[in-house]
Amino acid sequence: MFKTGNYKIGFDIWGLTLFLAIMLPNFIWFAVPAVNDVLRNKSVTPLVDMIASVFQAVMVVALCVIVNKYCQKPMKKVLFRGIVILLVLYYIGWCLYYAGNINPAVILDLSIAPCLAFLLFSISRKNVVALLSASIFMLCHVLYGIMNFIM
């Protein structure tokens, strides 16, 4: 349940670490384009992209600076393992993308895996603000992937 008294402004290094781990392939992509780099094509969903960007920023801030005083630390093993598996799947998706294997499964992996990792982390931290913003970000991110590269 969301109770404002349960939250405080703080800093969650693990929220920042997760964000940076997910952004690492993106930083590489910005610097080193793939051979068949369809992700650089002009988007057909500018409004969805804008909404995604706003909620991504809210999510990152919430993951890093909104702390639930009652979250369990360390994180439950099942949630931690889930996040690690999703990161591995995400990295595999990027490797396939760079290898030229651009298909709906790869696009969905690049869209869904990082978002699910953010959702699991939000759940583990009992961070409702991050959970809601991550959910909206995921919806927009998946719509972007489907509408730009699958349909």
N, C-alpha and C positions, 0 to 999 in steps of 0.2 A: 504494500500500500504506500502511496506517496504522501508523506508527511514532511512538510518543509522543515520541521524541527530536526529531522533525521539527517539533514544535509548541512555541509559546511564548505566553505571555500578552502581549498587546499591544493595539493599537487600530487597527482598519481603518476609516478614515473613509469609504471607499467602501462598506463593508458598511452603515454607518449611513445613508449617502446613499441607497442603494438602498431600504432599509427605509422611510425617510421619503418617498421618491418614490412608493412603492407605497401608503403609508398616507395620502398627501395627499387622495385622493378620499374615503377613509373619514372623515377629519377634517371635510371639507366635509359629508358625509352626516350625521355626528353633529349638526352645527350647523344644516343646512338639509335637512329631509326632502324626499324626492321626492313628487310628487303621488300616484302609485300605489305607495306604499312597502312592497312585500311583504317586503322584508328585515327589517322591524321586527316581522313576525308571530312568534308564539311558535314556537320550534323543536321539531320532533318527534324530534330526535336529541341530547338533552342529554349523553349519555355521549360520543358522537362529538365534540361541541362542546368538552367538557372536555379530552379527549385532544388535540384540535387546539390548544387554547389553551396547554396545557403544552408541546407540541412547537414551537409558534410561538415561545414565550418562549425555549426552549432554542436554537432556530435563530437568533433575533436575537442572543442573547448570543454564540453560536458565530461568527456572521458578523462581529460587531464586536470580539470580544476574543480569539478563538483564531486565531492566525496561524501558517501553515505557513512555515517559514523558506526553503523551496525553491520557493515558488510564483513563477510568472513575472510580473514587473511590467515594463511594462504588460501588461494582459490581451490575449490573442489577439484580433485584430480580429473574427473570426467570432463569438466568444462575446460580445464587446461589442455587435456589431450585433444579435445575437439578443436580448440583454437589452433594447436600445432598441426593437426591433420589438415585443417582448412588452409593454413599458410603453405603447407607443402603442396597441396592441390593447386593453390594459386600460383606458386612458383613453377610448377609443372606446366600450368596453362601458359605462362609467359614463355617458357622454353619452347613449347609447341608453337606458339605464335611466332617467335623468332626463327623457328625452323621452317616456317611457311605453312604450317598446318592450321589454316584459318577455317574453322567450320563452326556450326552452331554450338557444339559441345564446348569448344575452346572459348567462344564468346560468352556463353553462359557461365563457364568456370570463372572467367575474368570478372564477370559482373556479380556473381552470387557468392563465391567463396570469401572474398574479403568482407563483404557485408555481413555474412553469417558469423565471421570471426568477431566483428564489432558487436553484433547482437549477443553472442555468448559472453563476451567480456562485460558488456553492460549488465547482463543478468548476474554474472558472478559478483559484480560490484554493487548490485541492488541499486543501480543508477537509472531511475525512471526517465530522467531528462535525456540521457544518452540513448536509452532503449527506444524511446519514441522518435528521436531525431534519426537514429540509425535505421529504424523501420521505414521512415519516409525516404531517407537516402537510398535504401535498398530498392524500394519500389521504383523510384526514379531511375536508378542505375540500371536495373534490369529492363525497364521500359526502353531506355536509351539503347542498350545492347540489342534488344529484339527488333526495335523499329529501325535502327540504322544498319544492322548487319545480318539479320536473319530473315526479315520479311522481304 
